[in-house]
């Protein structure tokens, strides 16, 4: 998960480690924060694998140490693409992984974006069908589950109904975002943008929307 997040951030432009940690922790929430003791060994591992490179900034007057800036390599871009298109690893945790992918979709070609969105819609539908079937079975054959007391069965059904509603909302959100992706693509085509220009414009727009203006040092070309 953190490998995907780090590479997705660096696929936009180079960053210092503290900024990577800040954005990663903003994305993952308060209970899965990545510490410096975990981040920097991971950055060193990615650097050793040739996926990123690090350089030292010129020290500021009065600064005690130099800050390291990390940038993605071509091998790192290929690995980022591999992680984005992976839909089979960690299937049980794919819900969370998918939503980390969504801000990066515009770094992919349109058919790849639609593939991932359609795959997640199917993933949600599979969850929905599962809970619908299990809820119906428990209501019909309740004596096989909780002969008594009934309160135990009702509590389980309450939880299952809650999870079912959650997956229906997940499906609706995925379908909503897919509609936006299609509408954006159609808008670019109607404006007469060439495919390469459209991809570049979309990536730039996504980066600005998601993370604010890039640093004055510039950023690397897209992947």
N, C-alpha and C positions, 0 to 999 in steps of 0.2 A: 504493500500500500504506500509506504513512504517513498519507495523508489519511484513509483509512478508520479507521486506528487512533486518530488524534487525535479525529476526530468521534465515534467510538464511546465514547471515554473521557469526552468532554464531554457526551455525550447522557445520562450518568448524573448528573453534578454538575460545577460549575465547578472548575477546577484551576489551580495555578501551573505555569509552564513546566517547572520542574525536576522536578515530579512526573509530568508528561506524559512527559518524557524517561526518567525512571526506569522507569515501567511499560512504555513502548514498548520499551526496551532489554531489560527482563526477558522480554518476549514474543518478541522477534526473535532473541535469542541473541548470543553474543560476536562474531560475525563480520559482523553487519549493524547494528551500533550506530549510532544517529543522534546526531551531535554537536550541540552548541549552535549551531555555525556553520551547520548545516543546518536545525535545528529552528526557530529563531526567524525566519529568512526565510520558512519555510513557514507559520508562524503569522501572520506579517504578510500573506502572500498570502491566506490564508483570511479574515483580517480585512478586507482590501481587497475581497474578493469578497462580503462581507456574510454569511459563513457562521459566523463567530464574532465576539464582541466582547471587548474587553479593558478591565479597570479596574485602577487602582492601589490596593493595600491601604494602609491607614494605616501610616506607617513606625513600626517598633518603636524604643523608646529606644536610642540608640546605633547604630542601623542606618545604613549608608552610603547605601543606596538603597531605593526602594520595590520591592516585588515586584508583578508583574502577574498578575492572575487572569483566566483565559480562560473564557468561557461560550459555549455554542452558541446560535445564533439559530434562528428557525423555518425560514429558508432553509437553514441548516445541517442541520436535522433532515431536511428533504426530500432534501438531497444525501446524507446518511448513508443514508437508505432506498434511494436510487438505487444507491449503491455496494454496499449489502448484496444487493440483488436482481440485480445485474449478474453474469451467468454466462457472458458471451461474451468480455469483454475479457481479455487476457493468459491465454488458455487453457492455454498451455504452463506457466504458473506458478500455475495455479489451485489446485493442491494446497496450497501454502503459504498462499495468500489465503483459502481456505476455512477453514482452522483458525484464522485470525485472526477469522473471522466467528462461529465457534461460541460464544465467550463473550457475543456480542451477540444471539444468536438470540431470547432472551426479550424483547428490545425490539421484536420483530415479532409480528404476529398468528400464531396457530397454523397456518393454512394456508400462510403464507409460510415459516414455519420448516420445515414438512414439505416444501414445494417445494424449498427449498435442500438439505435432507438427501437427498431422493430424487434430485435432480439430481446431487449429488456421488456417490451410489451408482452412478448410471448412468455417470458419468465414470470411476469406478474399474473398473466392469465392462468399459468400452471398452478400458481399458488392459490388463486381464486377457486379454480375447479377442485383443488384438493380440499379446501376448507368447506366449500359447499357440499361436497360429497360426504365428508366426515361429520359435518353438523347434521345433515339429513339422516345419516346412519345412526348417530347417537340419539336423535329424537325418536326414530322409529324403533330402535332396538335398545332402548335405554336400560332395560333390565339386565343386559349383558355387561353394562358398564358400571352403573351405580344403582343396584337394587334399592338401596336406601342408605342414608337419607337422601331425599331429593335435592336438598340444598347443595350437595357436592356436585351433582350433575349440572345444576343450573349455573353454578359458578364456572365450571369448565366451559359450558356453552356460552356464557357471557364473554369469557376471554376469547374464545374462538370467533365469536361474532365481531369482537373488537379487532382482532387480527384481520379478519375478512374485510372489514371496512377500510382498514389501513391499506391493504393490497389493492382495493378498488381505487383508492385515492392515488396510490403509486401509479397505477395504470393510466388514470386520467391525466396525471402530471406528465408522464412520458408521451402520451398522445398529444397533449397541448404543446410540448416542446417540439415534437416532430412537425406539427403544423406550422410552427414558427420557422423552423429550419427550411421547410419547403417554401413558405411565403418569402423568406429572405432570398432564397435562391432564385425564385421566379422574379422577384423585384430586380435583382442584379441582371438577369437575362433580359428583362424588358428595357433596362437602361442601356443595353448594348455593350455591357462589359465583356471583354474576352475572358475565357476560362481562367487564364493565369492571373489576369488583373482582378477578377472577381475573388479568387482565392486569397490574393494578397490583401485586398481591401477588407475581406471578411475577417482575416486573421488579425489585422490591425485594429479593426473595430472591436473585436472580441477582447483583445488585450486591453484596450482602453477602458471598455466597460467594466471588465472584471477586476482590474488591478490599478487603474489610474494611469496617468501619463508616464511614459518610460523615462528613465534617468537620462541626463544630458549626454552620457557617454554612448548612447545608442543601443541597439539590440541586434541580435543575429538574425539572418534571414530564416524564413519559416520552414517547417517540416510538417 
